């Protein structure tokens, strides 16, 4: 979207992420490098100027004047299609596109106010007519329109690109089954892949704790494929026990039906989710040998 807009992650004066590396130009340039290296590519569209997550789904600045869900859906469609066309023209059509990020509470829900900080904390809900808060009947219907609009745009440009929806909260199986019931049973959203965040450090437990839930959703939704869209293995802030839980995550899922991959967060930066895979020395990054033993 527009990371340099006010309340965006590259907004002036915020003191973090001064480069808007997630805008369209940067994404296309990066995608070209990924494809040139012969790698698969997943593009995660947050539909926000700042990182979207369960605590905040902030409507981007350019759409904050929209007060009709159909018009907002048109905006989602137009933005997604423009990005897809740019990627295709660059020879970097993605293999998967994620419509929203950790949309457990919904999508395009919030607006900032005078107390909102540079990280997007402290927000208000947008008007009921437009917000995609899945805690309300109207919000569910709005969110369905937005998911459908994004999926439609992706498929019109590239029918073979798989579309992904993504939530967290796997430690609460009832939340997962409720959310998937609304999206796939009630509203028949035609996504190809369902993704989950799975973080030991955020209370999800070790990989063994996930297996029953993952088997349950795989059995119920036989037309879906599945990914762990984010995992780290860290047990607390910037710490990992090197107990092979990262390896176990990948091995466990490879043995399950229609689980097609895992995505590590975050290879170059440690944080509350756990440590990075690389050690930084000056401006250079070096692979951590102990971390990479579990991947090769």
N, C-alpha and C positions, 0 to 999 in steps of 0.2 A: 504494500500500500504506500503510505507516505511517511516513512520513519522520521523525517526531519520536521514534521508538523508538531504543533504544541501537543505535549503528552505522548509523542512518539518516542521510540527508544533512542533515536539520534537527535532529539530536540536540543536546541541551543541552551546551554546553561545547566544541563542535567548531569554532566560529568561522567557519562558512560556511553560507550558505543557511539563515538562521534561520527563514524562512517556509516552511512545508510546502506549497509551491505545486503539487506534483504529487500531492496526495492527491485523493480522490474529489470533495470539495466544490469544490476549486479547478479541477479538470479540467472538471467540469460547468459551472461559471461561465464558464470560458474558452471552452469549446465553444459555449456559447450566443452569445457575442460573435462567434465565427468564423462561425457559421451566419447570424447577423443581418447580417453583412457580405457574405453571398452567396458565401462561400468554401467550398472543399472542406475536409474535415477528416480527418486521419489521427491516430488515437490509438495511441501506442506503450506497451504495458504491459510494464514491466520485470520484474514479479513479484519485486520486491525492495524493501527499505526504502531502499536506496542505489542509485546508478546501476549497472546491470548492463552488463558489457562482457566482452571475451575473457579478461581477467585475473581476473574475479570475477563469479560468478553466485550471490549470497548469498541463501539462503532467508530470507524475511521472518520477523520475530520470531514472529508469530502462528502460523506453521506449523512451527517448529523442533522441536516435540514429535512430529511425524508421522513414523512409521517404516515406513510401508507405501505403496508406489507408487500403489496404487489409491485410497487415502485422500487422497494428495497430489493426484492427478488430480481427485478430487472437489472439493478445495479450489480448484484452478485453475478448474474449471468454475463453481463457485458464485460466486467472486469476479468472474470475467469477466462472468457473466450479471447479477450485481447492478449492476456498473458500466454495462453496456449498457442495462439497464432504466432506470437513473437518467438516462442520456443521452437515451434515447428519450422518457421522461416530460417532459424539459425541452425537447423539440423540437429536440434536437441530436444525432440519430443520426449516428454517424460514417460517412464514405464508405469508409474503410479502417481496419482494426484490426490492429496488429502484435503477434503472439504472441511476446513476448520481444525482447530487444535484443542484437544482435551475439552471437548464440548459437552461434558457431563451435565452442566446446568443448562445448556442450550448454546445459542450462537447469536452474535449481534444483539447483546442485551443492554449494555451500559453506555452512559455518557459521563464525561468528566465534569467536575465542578471546581469551584475556587479552592477547595481543600485537597484535590487530587494531586498526588506527588508525581515525581518523574518516572516512577515505576508503574504508574497506573493504579495505585492503591487509593481507596476512598472515592468511590464513584456512586452515581445515581442510576436508577433504572431509566431507560428511555421510555417513551410513551407506550402504553399497553397496545396501541394499534400497530406498533412496529417492532417491539422487542421480541426476541426469540427465546424468552425464558420458559424452559420446559416444565417449570413448576406450576404453570397456569394453562388452562385450556386454550386460550388465545395464543399464548406463547408457543405451545406445541404446534399449533397450526402454522404459525409464522415460521418457526424453525424448519418445519417440513418443506415449506416453500423455498427457503434458502438452500437447504441441502439439495433439493431437486434442481434448483436453478444452476448450482455449481456443477452437479453431475451432468446435466444436459449440455452445458457449455463444453465440458471436457470431451464428451462423447461425440459432439458434432465436429470437433476438430480432429480427434483421434479415437475412433471406435475401439481400438485395441488397448488404449491406456486404461488401466484399472483405477477405479475410484475407491477412495478409502474414507471411512468415518472413524473417529478416534475419541476415546474417553479414558478416564482414570478411575480410581476408586474400586479396584478389584478386591480390596480387602473387605468390601461390602457387597457380597454376591447379589443381595436383593436390589441394590442400585443398578448393577449391570443388567440383571434380567428385566427390571422395570424399564430402563432406557432402551434396551434392544426391543422390548415388547412394543413400546410406543413407536419407535422408528421403523421397525421392520414388519411388525404384525398389524399395527393400527394404520400407519401411513404408507406402508409398502414402498419405502425409499429404496430405489434400485442400485444401491452401492454394491461393489464387487467384493470389497475387503473390509473387515472389521479390525481395528487396531486398539491396543490397550497400552497404557503406561503401567509398568510393573517395577516398583522401587522398594527394595528392602528398607532403605533409610527413611522412607516416608510411611512406614507401617504396614507394607504389603506382605512382609515376611519373606522367607526364602522361597526358591522356585518350587519346592515340594508343596507349598501352600496354594499354589496357583493351579495345580494340575486338575483338581476336581472341577473347578469353575470352567477351566478351558475345555475340558471334555464335555461338560454340560452344554456350553454354547455351540460347540462343534456339532454335537448330536442334534440339537434342536434346529439349527440353521444350516441345513445341508447344502444350500446353494452358495453360501458365503465361503470365502477364504479368510485367513486370519494372520495377523502379525502382532508381535510385541513392538509397538511403535517407539517406545522408549524404555530402556533399562540401563542399569549401571552395575548393580551387585554390591555397591557400597552399603555398609551397615550403619553408618552415621556420617556426619559432616566431613567430607573430604577424606574418608577412611574406607579401606577395603581390607578384609581379612586374608585375601588370597586363599580362599577356601574352595575355589573352583566353582563357585555359584554362577559365575559368568559362563563358564563352559557348560555347566549343567543346564542353564537356561536354553542354550542353543541345542544341546543334545536332546533334551526332553521334548522340545517343540518339533524337532526333525522327525520324531517318532510318532507324532500325532497327525491325524488326517487333516489335510488342507491348511496346515500352518506353514506359511511360505517364507518366513524370515523374521529377523530381529534387527533392531536399530539401536546402537549404543549412544547414550547421552551422558556426558559430552566428551568427545575424544581429546580435546585440547584444554578444557577448563574444568577444574574441580569445584565442588560446592556442596550444598546441603544434601544433594543426591548421591554424593560419592566422589572419588577422585578421577582425574583424567587418565588417559592411556599414554600421554606424552608428558615429559618433564621439560620445562622451559628454562633455557639458559640464555639470558640476554633476549635477543629477538628471535632466537632459534628454538625449535622444538625437537626433542630427541625421544624416540620410542622407549618407553619403560620396559626393560627386558622381562621383568617378572610379570607385568600385565600382559604382554604379548604372548607369553608361553601358553596361555589358555586359548589363544586364537590360532596358533599354528602348530 
